[in-house]
Amino acid sequence: MKAQWMSRRDFVRLGAGAAVAGAAVKSTLLEPPELAAQATAGGRKIRFGIVGTGIRGCDLLRSARNVSTGVCVGSADLYSTRLQAGKEAYGADFDTTGDYRRLLDRKDVDAILIATSDHHHRRITLDACAAGKDVYCEKPMSHSVADGYAMVEGVAAHKRIFQAGSQRVSSVLYEKAREIYASGRLGDVHEIDAQWNRNSPGGAWVYPIPPDASPETIDWKGFLVDAPEQPFDTKKFFRWRCFRDFGSGLGGDLFVHLLSGIQVITGIHTPASRAYSTGGIYHFKDGREFPDLLKTVYDFPTENGNIHLHLHCNQANSDGDEGIKIYGSTGTMVLTGKTVTFTPQDVRPKFESYGWGGMTAAQRTKGLEEFKAAHPETLPAPGDGESFMLPQGYDDTAAHLGNFFNAIVTREHVVEDELFGHNAAIGCHMANQSFFHDGVVRWDAETKTIKA
Ligand SMILES: NC(=O)c1ccc[n+]([C@@H]2O[C@H](COP(=O)([O-])OP(=O)(O)OC[C@H]3O[C@@H](n4cnc5c(N)ncnc54)[C@H](O)[C@@H]3O)[C@@H](O)[C@H]2O)c1
């Protein structure tokens, strides 16, 4: 069924996908608030600069066009051609520079969006905070646990608003999932599975290397910054996600989105107590350092017992695409990129003939009589399943930016603050450390480090 067939009224879809035989799934199209109608308190328009106008930076700028509460007034990038790419993405002119510190010098800039490779996030965030700017920093927030702590401290020391860039946490889909989770309809939850699979070179970070890429157009020294000295390498510059000096592999690219989504739905706001990863470089043997298949099992202690989380990303088979499945004792919730579905479990007491199969006929008859006496009433079948879907064209990045711009004016909490982003990034670092260490790792809250 195509989404555009649906009216904004509910419709009922019988059968397919319902775990309870004969149960119905009621499907509702979500209605997000109109972004155009949003205004920051006092109607102030946030003036922001952006550092890094590559793939994500350009996407942020395309989304920002629809967020009337902010205006881009400048950009910085180390690859000169991308200065033009950023302006094209935004569809308007603004000042550009190769050195982001020039943006920070500007008194007319309220906030900085950071969309650089992961190894720059700490330095730019700290410089921006020291310059009195509020910060939106792309995920994964940190390139290491220590970087994350330095960023948390920097934001607090300068009293800045900080938003990490896992935009799904601002999505109306996740808001609905959080509402269902908080309602208790899932019962006891001890297991979550989530995956993000792809099957294309681009999905495995084999991005194009433009012919004009050279030491003349790229500030390689500026790119290396805190990374070890190494010769100019366009593969490392454009496909940095594959390399440990600059990126964080599948952990930082995709796990962190899943972890952030799970944090926002469940309210878990601590690192996992332990994690174990396995995987390998099986398909993309192109000199990369991070695996193209990664599976990690985490334990998250909660008041109600552990939640076991299994994350899985495969870059050579896209089956399942993006999804989170939460298993509870009275229901199951499944999120895809565009839908969230709750299906109740049928937990009505029943006379379970399987267990009585090894008894005599007399025992079975007696057992059935006792069961009937203990359960004189027939309980109603579990209610319908429920499914909610995003309208076509919904842009969670625009919603996330809108949330950030508004918080700059109100100085109230953003949806994904520095601690939230830091915890999600720790999950990515635990996954990677376990993979490279080839064993279980544990979170040591006392020393704030991952212990192998
Ligand atoms: N939220 C999402 O859905 C999402 C999607 C993709 C990427 N990301 C994140 O966005 C960030 C950027 O990823 P990308 O795919 O755009 O990478 P990219 O390589 O396409 O672009 C990064 C750009 O940053 C520039 N840059 C790096 N350091 C700089 C510095 N100090 N000053 C100025 N410019 C600098 C580079 O020159 C490059 O043009 C990463 O952290 C990535 O994980 C998030």
The ligand as a MOL file (V3000), in Angstrom:
LIG
                    3D

  0  0  0     0  0            999 V3000
M  V30 BEGIN CTAB
M  V30 COUNTS 44 48 0 0 0
M  V30 BEGIN ATOM
M  V30 1 N 23.2980 12.6260 11.1760 0
M  V30 2 C 23.4530 11.9280 10.0710 0
M  V30 3 O 22.5210 11.2840 9.5670 0
M  V30 4 C 24.7820 11.9160 9.4090 0
M  V30 5 C 24.8970 11.4730 8.0920 0
M  V30 6 C 26.1630 11.5040 7.5190 0
M  V30 7 C 27.2530 11.9560 8.2410 0
M  V30 8 N 27.1040 12.3550 9.5060 0 CHG=1
M  V30 9 C 28.2510 12.8480 10.2770 0
M  V30 10 O 28.6270 14.1070 9.7580 0
M  V30 11 C 30.0280 14.2910 9.8490 0
M  V30 12 C 30.5760 14.5980 8.4540 0
M  V30 13 O 30.3700 13.5040 7.5960 0
M  V30 14 P 30.3820 13.6930 6.0180 0
M  V30 15 O 29.8500 12.4780 5.4220 0
M  V30 16 O 29.7450 14.9840 5.6680 0 CHG=-1
M  V30 17 O 31.9560 13.8080 5.7250 0
M  V30 18 P 32.6150 14.4760 4.4520 0
M  V30 19 O 34.0030 13.9690 4.3660 0
M  V30 20 O 31.7350 14.3390 3.2610 0
M  V30 21 O 32.6410 16.0220 4.8170 0
M  V30 22 C 33.3920 16.5080 5.8870 0
M  V30 23 C 33.9010 17.8820 5.5000 0
M  V30 24 O 34.4570 18.4770 6.6530 0
M  V30 25 C 35.5790 19.2490 6.2410 0
M  V30 26 N 36.4280 19.4630 7.4120 0
M  V30 27 C 37.0140 18.5350 8.1990 0
M  V30 28 N 37.6840 19.1380 9.1950 0
M  V30 29 C 37.5100 20.4810 9.0250 0
M  V30 30 C 37.9510 21.6100 9.7160 0
M  V30 31 N 38.7170 21.5300 10.7890 0
M  V30 32 N 37.5910 22.8290 9.2400 0
M  V30 33 C 36.8190 22.9560 8.1500 0
M  V30 34 N 36.3570 21.9110 7.4440 0
M  V30 35 C 36.7100 20.6780 7.8950 0
M  V30 36 C 36.2380 18.4100 5.1700 0
M  V30 37 O 37.0300 19.2140 4.3550 0
M  V30 38 C 35.0200 17.8170 4.4530 0
M  V30 39 O 34.6560 18.6100 3.3320 0
M  V30 40 C 30.5650 13.0000 10.4610 0
M  V30 41 O 30.7240 13.1660 11.8460 0
M  V30 42 C 29.4880 11.9850 10.1670 0
M  V30 43 O 29.4570 10.9210 11.0860 0
M  V30 44 C 25.8950 12.3560 10.1000 0
M  V30 END ATOM
M  V30 BEGIN BOND
M  V30 1 1 1 2
M  V30 2 2 2 3
M  V30 3 1 2 4
M  V30 4 1 4 5
M  V30 5 2 4 44
M  V30 6 2 5 6
M  V30 7 1 6 7
M  V30 8 2 7 8
M  V30 9 1 8 9
M  V30 10 1 8 44
M  V30 11 1 9 10
M  V30 12 1 9 42
M  V30 13 1 10 11
M  V30 14 1 11 12
M  V30 15 1 11 40
M  V30 16 1 12 13
M  V30 17 1 13 14
M  V30 18 2 14 15
M  V30 19 1 14 16
M  V30 20 1 14 17
M  V30 21 1 17 18
M  V30 22 2 18 19
M  V30 23 1 18 20
M  V30 24 1 18 21
M  V30 25 1 21 22
M  V30 26 1 22 23
M  V30 27 1 23 24
M  V30 28 1 23 38
M  V30 29 1 24 25
M  V30 30 1 25 26
M  V30 31 1 25 36
M  V30 32 1 26 27
M  V30 33 1 26 35
M  V30 34 2 27 28
M  V30 35 1 28 29
M  V30 36 1 29 30
M  V30 37 2 29 35
M  V30 38 1 30 31
M  V30 39 2 30 32
M  V30 40 1 32 33
M  V30 41 2 33 34
M  V30 42 1 34 35
M  V30 43 1 36 37
M  V30 44 1 36 38
M  V30 45 1 38 39
M  V30 46 1 40 41
M  V30 47 1 40 42
M  V30 48 1 42 43
M  V30 END BOND
M  V30 END CTAB
M  END
